[in-house]
Amino acid sequence: MNNSNLALHIDNDLQIPIDISDYGRKWCFIILTLGLFLILNGTQTTDIYFWSLLIVLVAIHFLAYHFMQSSAENLFYHSLWYFSFVVDLAIVGLLITYSGGLESLFVIAYGILMVSVGVVRPRMKEVVLSSIFSHLGYVATLFLYYGSFNFYTTDTFWTQCLLIAGIFINTVLITRVIQQQQHKLIEAKEEVEELAYDLKEANDELERLSYTDEVTQVYNHRYFYERLEKEVNRSERYNYPLSLLMLDVDNFKTYNDTFGHPAGDKVLRQIGEILNNNVRKHDVVARYGGDEFSIILIDTGQEKALSIAERIRESIAHYKFEEEHQLKRNLTVSIGVAIYPENADSLNELVDKADRALYEVKSQGRNDVKAYYSLLQDLKAEIGSKESQAMEEIESLISIINNRDSYTYAHAERVGKLAATLGETLGLSDQEIKSLKYAAFLHDLGKIEVDAEILNKSGDLNEEEQEAIREIPVHSKQIIEQVDLREVISTVLYHRENYDGSGYPYGLSQNQIPLLARILSLVDSFDAMLSARPYRDPLTLEEAREELMQASGKQFDPELVDSFLNLVFKEGDLSDYRNKVE
């Protein structure tokens, strides 16, 4: 029931609220009608019988209405309504009886009452009953006033009846039309709301599909970059770290080629489920492409990111994929981790750094987790602004080389770290260790002068191609001379010389080769042995040790080989050498 209110303004300080609900409308009808009656018929104001009967009728009316309010719309409710309608007729009849019968101005009150009835009771059955009650009530009123039924044949009586009936019927018809239109509007509104709901669901589904990888049911490449951009911005705004994991499924190509694409798709879908089960709800798992996945870890630093990455790696390594036992190598994942803003200043740089960390894992045996580390960052922290600018120029050159031979950048960083560790073991000075780090970055700069096809050739090199490779140290020297880092020229130029004099470019031997160049040669070769190259698979640690021992005194300084083996394989420990230098 609507309990809206209006306010009748008497003066600036006083307001009388007027209730316009059904209950209030009846009060307004009675009060206004009675007030008009008293103005026009002041002589009746002292008639005790009139007031007694009026008070009784009003009390009965509102008592009936009170019970109506507390009742459901059943037979009792409708009976009470018609009863209160008869009481309303009696109140109007009382006013007409005391104000002139057919000549009374209050005949119009019947019209007003019937309009009210026509609005709330417009159905045919209700119209007939209301009309009968109204007509009988008016006849009874006039009979009480005239004392006979002579009025029943007068033109005035029937004119008034037809007027009231016309008002009533028109109200009913208008009400029915309004109700029908209202019903249509409600139906149309419900239909529109239903269509809007269906459209929203369809749009939500289309949006979900546009952001979902069809095979794995995780987010796709497009959504990954859109979300990463938002999360990088949030990381800046709220000053918290953001971790990015780049994952590659090891041995997936072999599995896919062996068992077919449907089986491969099933594996990717299962890996997607494992990834989602090992991260939080607000983290983002996406298929980056092919057999690569990416995970955005929100408000997560390196330590926690590495823990999550290791949990994922173990979960996949222990998962029993269908038909996996038929392969020589199980399906595992390699994971690279980078942190924003610790490792990167932009979205693209963050992806690049995580990808570099992933590549390093792939090149060092797979099924492992690696956080991005930049030796260049450490070097910049140690050197002055002039040298720092030179290192940035060198990094740009290495990045160019890396685009042609993706092995170069990560290899340079690993060699720099391991060479510095060996230098510390040998008791080198800080300046010598610093030069070793520089040399690690610079020793492959000459590759920029060699065709990418030669660098990535899987077969044997011909004589001309071998000569191009032999010229790399010389090209590196020429580039270094341009950036004013002359203290490392000899280390870079001679690091391809062999201890027995069989190396290049000048065929130096033993102590003719600078110590730092002999160290770089040993560490550079060792890392290459453990890395996957286009022309061969990586060696195992045991195989690499055998290679070093066989080359001791020939390619490498035997004393350095002994020191290096003690460092990396101390007391027969064959743990991954990367753990020695992290």
Summary of the structure (lengths in Angstrom):
residues: 582
radius of gyration: 48.2
end to end distance: 76.3
largest distance: 148.2
contacts: 1783
relative contact order: 0.05
helix: 67%
strand: 8%
